[in-house]
Amino acid sequence: MKQGILSKDELKKKLYAEDFKRITLSFYRYIKIENPEELQTKLLKEWGELGVFGRIYLATEGVNAQLCVPEINFEKFKSHLDTISYLKDMPLKIAVEDDGKSFYQLIIKVRPKIVADGLDDASFDPSNVGKHLSAAEFNEALEDPNVVVVDVRNHYESEVGHFENAILPDADTFKEELPMIVDLLKDKKNKKVLLYCTGGIRCEKASAYLKHKGFLDVNQLFGGIISYAREVKELGLESKFKGKNFVFDARLGERISEEIISSCHQCGKPSDRHINCANDACHLLFIQCEDCSKEYENCCTRECQDIYHLPQEEQRRLRKQKAQTGNMPEHKSRLRPKLKESFLK
């Protein structure tokens, strides 16, 4: 299924015009891949023929994939995984809420690591991971008042949803978060530690890192929040996760429970609706309620709203000017709580 040279808008238009359903899923595996570039070429061809869209990272340490597959080709896709030794018997995490429009093209990149961790320690063994817990086992462990629960995600993810009584590190990236977690738990090395993340991949590395740093009882939610939500639903368990699970695709979130635990960054009303600023030169990810979305046209500040209304040629000129002067906008997520102040000026 060749896509040709199409713009982002044209690709999205084709996606929404499809008359078949897609299944959104994710998977990862830490495994030594001898030649990730060769695997990249193979997957681009063979998954392209199956109509797969998504974002996949390959590295010598493994694979990390988020994608959507035409339902009519789903069984073929699973069979294809089993023909590749690195991907055989791969546990798949199927999306909880899914309109099938999560990705509009197939992107496979080779990177130094499948999750950027900032670690450069030859003695660290990422395969020495913590104990995997099912949803039922995780719920049971949460009942112990002495356990330490840690959210191994960025703060903009935990802002819209998290487990009760979890430690929520104020980190923008996983690279920042690893040493932060070790420091936050430095006096708790003998405690039972429970880790969780979106789909499990960050917990795998974080649990191994905590064990490397001397923590004795490290546990992780197997399959992350995605698998937890599905198991809770299938087994009729109580969901101890409150709010929405942030996901890194066009949906930007899956609702796990009905609670809204976060607020619009502009007006302060209850909201957990993430959006990217409509000004392409900004593209800031922030929380915006439906009312502010209509009033400010999906922009994060009045300045961005003004730029959004300029002719496209003028917008391109401003972006080019900012790039040349090195004055591109900051995208750090901790700027977001200040948006309300910007609208009050």
N, C-alpha and C positions, 0 to 999 in steps of 0.2 A: 504494500500500500504506500505508494510514493506520495509525498506531501508537496514536492516542488518548492519553489521559492515563493512563499506566501507570507503576508504580514501577520502579526499576532491577531489582529481583528478578523482577518480572513480565515485563519485557522479556527478561531473560536466560533465564527459563523458556521463553518463546516461541521464542527462538533455538535452544535445545537440543532443542526438540520438532520442529524443522523436519525434514522427510524428504527434503531435497535438499542437495546439496553447495554450499559457497560457496568462491570463490577470493579469497584475500587478496593485495592488491597495493598499490603506492604509486607516486606520480609527483609531479613538481614541474616548474615552469618559471618562470624569471624573464622576465616579459613585461609591458608596460604595459597594465593593464586600466582602461579609461576609467570604468566604473561597476560596481565590484565588488558593490554592493548589488543591482543589477539581475540580475547573473549569479547571485548567491546565491539569489534568488527563483526563477529559472529552474531551477537545478540541484536545489533542494529538491523542486520539483514533479516534474521529469522523472526524476531519479534515484530519488525516492521511488516512482514508478510501476514502476520496474525492481527494486524491493526492495533497493536498495543501502543498506548500513550503513557508517558510517565517521566519520572526523573530518577535515574539510577547512577549510583557512584560505585566505581570499582577501584580497588587498591590491592597491593600485594597482601594486605591483611584481611581482605574479604570483600563482601558486597552489601550494599544498603540500597533498597529499592522501594519506591512508592509509585504505584502505577494504576492504570485502569485498563481492563481487558474486555473486548466485546463478549457479551454473555454467550453468544453462539460459538465462540472460539475458546471458552474458558477451559474445557476439558482437554483440548489440544494444547493449550498453554501449559497446564499442569503436567501433561505427558512430556512436553518438551523440556521442562525443568529437569525431569528425571533422566534425560539423555545426557545431561552435563554433570560431570562428577562433582563439581563445586556446588551445584544447586540441587542435587538429588535428595529426595525426601525432605524438602524444605517446608517448614511450618509456615502457613500463610495466615496473615491476620486480615480478615475481611472487615471492611468499614461498617460501622454501626448505622450511621445515617448516610445515605448515598443516592445522589441523583445521577451518578454516572458521568458527571461533567467536571471531574476533578483535575484532569489534564487535557491539553489539546494538541500535544505533540510528543514525540519520543526523543528524550535527551539522555544519553549515556556518556558519562565523563569518567576519565581516569584521574584519580587524585592520590596524593601521598598517603592519606588515611581516609577511611569511610566516615569517620567522625573526627573533626578537628579537636584534638585534646591538649595540644601544647606540650606533651610529654616527650622527654628525650632522656630516658633512663633505660640503659641496656639490661639492667637486672629486673625490670618490671615484666611480669608474665601476664598478658591480658587474657590468657585462657584459664587462669586460676580464679574462676568466678565464684560468686556467692551461691547460696542454695536457692533454687527456683521454687517459688510458691504459686499454687493455683489461687483462683479467686477465693475459694472457700478457706484455704489455708491462710491467705493474707488477711481475710476478715477475722479469723480466729486469733491470729497474732496481734491484730489491732486491739483486741480486748484486754491485752496485758498492759496495765498502766505504766510498766517499766520499760516498754520498748521505745525506741527512737525511730520516728518515721521521717524520711527525708524525700522531698520532691527533687528529682534530678533533672529539672527542666529550667528554662529561662524564666525570669520573673513575669514576663508578659504572658507566658503560658499558664503559670500557676495563678495569675491574677483572676482568670475567668473560671477556674475550676481546680479543685485539689481535694485530697483526702483530709478528713477531720484530724485536727491536732498535728498536722505535718509541719516540719521545718521547711520554710520556703526561702531558699537563698536568693538574695537580691543580686542576681547575676544576669548579664546580657548574653553571655555565651557559655557553652559547655567548658571551653578552655579556661574561662575565669572561675567557673563553678567548682571544678575538681579540688584545687587547693583551698577554696573557701569552705567546702564541706569538711575537709580534713581538719581545718582550724575550728570550725563550729563544733565538731565532735571530739576535739582533742582530749577532753576529760571523760569520754564515754567509750573508751576502747573495749571495756569489758561488758558493755550493754549489748542487747540484741538490737541490731539495726535493720530496719526495713526500708528498701529503696524502691522507687517506682518512677516510670517515665512514660512517654507516649506509646511506644511499641516494644520497648525492651532493650534497644541497642545501646543507649547511653548507660542504662543500669548494668549491662554486662561489663563495660569498661570501668564504671565507677565502683562496682562491687569488687572487681579484681584489684583496683587501685587501693581501696580501703584495706583489703587483706594484705596487700603489699606494705601498707603503712602500719600494720600491726593490730588491726581490728579483728576480734576473735569470732564474732557471731554475725556474719553478714548475710542478709537474705534479700531477694529481689522478686518483684511481681513478674512472673513469667508472661511474656507477651504484652506487658505493659497495660495501660489503661484500655487500649482497644480490645484486647482479649478479655480483660476483666469485665468490661461492660457486656460483652457477648455472653460470657459464662454466667454472670449475674442474671441476665435475662432468661437464658436457657434453663438454669437450675432453680430459678425462683428465689435467689438469695437477696438479702438486703444490700443495696448499694451504699457503701460508705464514702464513695466519691461524690462530691457535691459540685454541681455546675456543669460547665462545658469543657470538653477535651479539645485543646488547640491542635490543629493538624496543619502540616506544611503543604497544602495544595490549595486549589481555588476556593474550596469550601471554608477554609480557615477555622473550622470548628465542628465538632460533633456534640450534640446535646446528650449528656449522660443522665442528668436529673433535672427537674424543673426549676430548681433554685437558681436565681441570678445573683451572684455574689460580688459582682463588680459594678462599676459606674461609668457612665459616659465621661470621657476625658474633657468634654467641652461644657456640658451643663450640669453634670453630676447626677443625672437621673439613673436609676438602675438600668444597666445594659451590659451585655457581653458580646456585642456585635463588633468584631474586628473588621477593619477596612483599611485599604491603602489610599493615601491622599491622591485625589484626582489630578493634582499637578504633577506631571511626569518628572519634573526636575526635583521633586521632593519625595513622593512615593512613600511617605512615612506610614508605618503600620500603627494604628491607634484604635481605641474603642470609641465608637460613635453611635448614638441612638438614632432611631428612625427620624425623629423630629429634627435633630441637628443635621442629619444627612440631607433632608429636603431643604432646610434653610441655608445650609452652607455648601450644598452641591457636592458632597463627599470630599470636601477639602478640610485640612486640619487647622488652618489659620486664615484670617482675612487676606493676608498677603498672598497666600497660595490661591485663594478664591479669585483675587484680581488677576493673577497670572493665568489661571485656568480660562479666563474669558478673552485673553489676548489671541490674535490670529496665530495659527500654528507656526507660521514662519517666524513670528516674533518670539514665540516660546522656544523654538529651536535656537534662535540667536542668543537668547538669554542663557540657555543651558550651555551652549558652546562657550560663551563669555565666562561663565562661572567655572567651567572645567579648565579653561586656559589660565585663570587667575588662582586656581586651587581653592576657590571659595564655594565649593559644592556644599549643599546642606548636610547637617549632621543627621545621622539615622539612628543614633543611640536611643534605645527605648526609654531610658530614664528621662528623656525630655518630655515624654507624653503627659505626665501629670500637670505640667505647666501650661498645657494648651488652654485650660479654662482662663488662666490669667491673661493670655494673649487676646481672648475675646472680650475681656473686660476693659481693655485699654481704650 
